[in-house]
């Protein structure tokens, strides 16, 4: 499926600096690099999702069928202001061995990496992480529970290692980032400006401000499924069988595009695929075990895996 990402938007807008910065942080938060994205002129827009189809059926000759229609739920997709201020002490930047521009580039890369990590965490935990930002997948999935929200309980009971895996379908009718004001993330050129420290002291600095209007659209009830209560307890981690249990709850025609998980879940999945061979061992030994670890998983049940550090290991257990 062809899709635009934040990187594609930066390329289309001709923002060469932003292109390089986004490419440099793709490893830190793959959400920005792999989720589809669109821009809108304003900062919000209404949309709907269909949650009931018209009634159809057979009839006998000379009899009718009651007219009906689809039922929709109104959804409002809202973008929120995202910012990051960068101040480089002019004296320090000018004294840099490779020049002020090199120092500014290091600071620009730092603020972009911070932005990627912040937006990545917001993608899952939403207003529970920062109530000034957009709703995350956790809240959006919970909101769809009344409309065929798709979930599977891994039955873990301790907060130790508690996390989730999300199965998502990308696209304009499903899950995508939305950037307001017709642009993605922007970092204007640095300019000289007088700034003050925490005690009111003044100094000259090179200043720029990272900015965007960012939102997350997830309006279709089959756009996201969740495996929850995955923990570090024995037999409560991620396996291919657990993934299959979740995928079996998606209707035909709604196969997810990706499984979003952290490194703990990916390692649990890898260990579940590793075959341990039992042997007699050397003379005088009780026994031995051998077996090469399975390859790092890149898919499960034919669905690609996206690994992220934005999903934590201390989620609350879902009752």
C-alpha positions in Angstrom: 0.0 0.0 0.0 1.4 3.4 -1.0 1.5 5.8 1.8 3.1 9.2 2.7 5.1 9.5 5.9 6.5 12.5 7.8 9.7 12.1 5.8 7.8 12.1 2.5 6.0 15.3 3.6 9.3 17.0 4.4 10.6 16.0 1.0 7.5 17.3 -0.8 7.7 20.6 1.1 11.3 21.0 0.0 12.6 21.2 3.6 16.0 19.7 3.0 17.2 20.3 6.5 14.1 18.6 8.0 14.6 15.7 5.7 18.0 15.0 7.0 17.0 15.4 10.6 14.0 13.1 10.3 16.1 10.5 8.5 18.7 10.7 11.4 16.1 9.9 14.1 14.2 7.2 12.3 15.9 4.6 14.5 14.9 6.3 17.7 11.2 6.4 17.1 10.1 4.3 14.1 6.6 5.7 14.5 7.6 8.9 12.7 9.3 7.1 9.9 6.8 4.3 9.3 3.3 5.6 10.2 1.5 7.2 7.2 0.8 10.9 7.6 -1.1 13.7 6.0 -1.3 17.5 6.3 -4.4 19.6 6.6 -4.8 23.4 6.1 -6.3 24.0 9.6 -5.7 22.2 12.9 -8.7 19.9 13.1 -11.4 18.3 10.9 -14.5 16.2 11.5 -14.8 12.6 10.2 -17.1 9.7 10.7 -16.8 5.9 11.0 -19.6 3.6 10.0 -20.6 1.3 12.8 -23.8 -0.2 11.4 -24.6 -1.3 7.8 -28.0 -1.0 6.0 -30.2 -4.1 6.3 -30.4 -6.4 3.3 -32.1 -9.7 2.7 -34.3 -11.8 0.4 -37.9 -11.1 -0.2 -40.8 -12.9 -1.9 -42.6 -11.6 -5.0 -44.8 -8.6 -4.5 -43.5 -7.9 -1.1 -41.0 -5.2 -0.1 -38.2 -4.8 2.4 -38.0 -2.1 5.0 -35.7 0.8 4.0 -32.7 1.3 6.2 -29.4 3.2 6.1 -25.9 3.1 7.6 -25.3 4.5 11.0 -22.2 6.6 11.6 -20.4 8.0 14.6 -18.9 11.5 14.4 -15.2 11.8 15.2 -13.2 15.0 15.6 -9.5 14.7 14.7 -7.6 17.4 16.6 -4.0 18.6 16.1 -2.1 20.0 19.1 0.8 22.4 19.3 4.2 20.7 19.6 7.3 22.8 20.3 11.0 22.6 21.2 13.2 25.6 21.9 16.9 25.5 21.1 19.4 28.0 22.5 23.1 27.7 21.6 25.4 30.0 23.5 27.0 32.1 20.7 30.4 32.2 22.4 30.4 28.4 22.8 29.2 27.8 19.2 31.7 30.2 17.7 34.5 28.5 19.5 33.6 25.1 18.3 36.5 23.5 16.4 34.3 22.9 13.3 32.5 26.2 13.5 29.2 27.5 14.7 27.2 25.8 11.9 28.5 22.4 13.1 27.5 23.1 16.7 24.0 24.3 15.5 23.6 21.0 13.6 24.4 19.0 16.7 21.8 20.9 18.7 19.3 20.5 15.8 19.8 16.8 15.7 19.3 16.6 19.5 16.0 18.5 19.5 14.7 16.4 16.6 15.6 13.2 18.4 13.9 14.4 21.5 10.8 15.3 19.5 10.8 11.8 17.9 10.9 10.1 21.3 8.3 12.4 22.8 5.8 11.9 19.9 6.6 8.2 19.9 5.6 7.9 23.6 2.5 10.1 23.0 1.5 7.7 20.2 0.7 5.0 22.7 -0.1 6.7 26.0 -1.6 10.0 24.8 -3.0 12.3 27.4 -1.9 9.9 30.2 1.6 10.9 29.2 0.9 14.6 28.3 -2.6 15.9 28.6 -1.8 18.9 26.3 -1.2 16.4 23.4 -3.3 14.0 21.3 -5.0 10.8 22.4 -2.8 7.7 22.0 -3.5 4.2 20.9 -4.3 3.0 24.4 -7.2 5.5 24.8 -8.3 5.2 21.1 -8.5 1.4 21.5 -10.5 1.8 24.7 -12.9 4.2 23.0 -13.6 1.6 20.3 -14.4 -1.1 22.9 -18.0 -0.3 22.5 -17.7 -0.7 18.7 -16.1 -4.0 18.2 -12.8 -3.0 19.8 -10.4 -5.9 19.2 -8.4 -7.2 22.1 -6.7 -10.2 23.6 -5.9 -10.7 27.3 -2.5 -12.4 27.8 -3.6 -12.8 31.5 -0.4 -11.5 33.2 -1.1 -10.2 36.7 2.0 -8.3 37.8 3.1 -4.9 36.8 6.7 -6.3 36.4 7.2 -6.2 32.7 3.6 -5.4 31.9 3.3 -4.1 28.3 1.1 -4.3 25.2 1.4 -5.2 21.6 -0.7 -3.3 19.0 -1.9 -4.7 15.7 -2.6 -1.7 13.4 -4.0 -1.0 10.0 -2.6 2.1 8.2 -4.3 4.4 5.8 -6.6 7.4 5.5 -9.6 5.5 6.8 -7.7 3.9 9.6 -4.5 5.0 11.4 -2.3 7.9 10.4 -0.6 11.0 11.8 -2.1 14.4 10.9 -0.1 17.6 10.8 -1.9 20.9 10.8 -1.1 24.2 9.1 -0.1 22.4 5.9 3.3 21.4 7.2 5.1 18.7 9.2 7.8 19.3 11.8 9.7 22.5 11.1 13.0 23.8 12.5 13.7 27.4 11.1 17.3 28.6 10.5 19.1 29.7 13.7 19.2 33.4 14.3 21.2 35.5 16.8 19.2 36.7 19.8 19.7 37.9 23.3 18.4 35.4 25.9 18.5 35.2 29.7 19.5 32.4 32.0 17.5 31.1 35.0 18.8 34.0 37.1 18.0 36.7 34.7 21.5 37.1 33.3 21.7 37.9 29.6 23.9 36.4 26.9 23.9 36.1 23.1 22.7 32.9 21.6 21.8 31.2 18.3 18.1 30.4 18.6 15.6 28.3 16.8 12.2 26.7 17.7 11.0 23.3 16.5 7.3 23.5 15.9 4.3 21.6 14.5 0.6 20.9 14.9 0.4 17.1 15.5 -2.5 14.8 15.8 -3.3 11.1 15.5 -6.2 9.8 13.5 -7.7 6.4 14.4 -11.4 6.5 13.6 -12.2 2.9 12.4 -12.9 0.3 15.1 -10.9 -2.3 13.2 -7.9 0.0 12.8 -6.2 -1.1 16.0 -6.2 -4.3 18.1 -4.3 -4.8 21.3 -2.7 -7.7 23.2 -2.6 -6.5 26.8 -1.4 -7.8 30.2 1.8 -9.2 28.6 4.3 -9.6 31.5 7.6 -11.1 32.5 5.8 -14.0 34.3 6.2 -17.5 32.9 3.8 -18.2 30.1 2.4 -14.7 30.1 4.7 -13.3 27.3 4.3 -12.9 23.6 4.2 -16.0 21.4 3.0 -16.7 17.8 -0.1 -18.4 19.3 -1.0 -15.2 21.2 -0.6 -13.1 18.1 -2.8 -15.6 16.2 -5.5 -15.3 18.9 -5.6 -11.5 18.4 -5.6 -11.7 14.6 -8.4 -14.2 14.6 -10.7 -11.5 16.0 -10.2 -9.2 13.0 -12.9 -9.6 10.4 -12.0 -10.9 6.9 -10.6 -8.0 4.9 -9.1 -6.2 7.9 -5.7 -7.8 8.2 -3.4 -5.5 10.1 -0.3 -3.9 8.4 2.0 -4.1 11.4 2.5 -5.4 14.9 3.9 -2.7 17.3 5.9 -4.1 20.2 8.9 -3.3 22.4 12.2 -5.3 22.7 10.9 -7.3 25.6 8.0 -8.7 23.6 10.2 -9.3 20.5 12.6 -11.2 22.7 9.8 -13.3 24.2 8.6 -14.1 20.7 12.1 -15.1 19.7 12.6 -17.3 22.7 9.3 -19.0 22.1 10.6 -20.0 18.6 13.9 -21.3 19.9 14.2 -25.1 19.9 16.2 -26.6 22.7 17.7 -30.0 21.9 18.2 -32.4 24.8 21.4 -34.5 24.8 23.3 -37.0 27.0 26.2 -34.7 27.5 29.8 -35.7 28.0 30.9 -38.7 30.0 30.4 -38.0 33.7 27.8 -35.3 33.1 24.1 -35.5 34.0 23.0 -34.1 30.6 23.2 -31.1 28.3 21.0 -28.8 26.3 21.9 -27.2 23.0 20.2 -25.2 20.4 20.8 -22.0 18.4 18.6 -19.1 19.2 15.9 -18.4 16.6 16.5 -15.4 14.4 15.2 -12.0 15.6 11.5 -11.9 14.6 10.6 -9.6 11.8 7.0 -10.9 11.4 4.4 -13.1 13.0 1.5 -14.7 11.2 2.6 -12.8 8.1 2.3 -9.4 9.7 5.4 -7.2 9.9 6.8 -6.3 13.2 7.8 -2.7 14.1 9.9 -2.6 17.3 9.9 0.5 19.4 11.2 1.7 22.8 8.1 4.0 23.2 6.1 1.1 24.6 7.1 0.7 28.3 7.3 -2.4 30.5 5.3 -1.0 33.5 1.8 -0.6 32.2 -1.1 -1.0 34.6 -2.8 -4.4 34.5 -6.1 -4.2 32.6 -8.8 -5.8 34.6 
